[in-house]
């Protein structure tokens, strides 16, 4: 009788631990997708590096983004 109760509690606690880990991993995947998007400053630097905008345009846009 006592051994059966221990097994039930182990299963319940294990299920709770698994549920918490599952939720944390799922939220981590969602957050990583958001963070993987380049920032506006990154895009601006890429455009300048490719020669799509001049240095003056780069500096103007950079000042706008930084402030």
Order of alpha helices (4+ residues) and beta strands (2+ residues): alpha-alpha-alpha
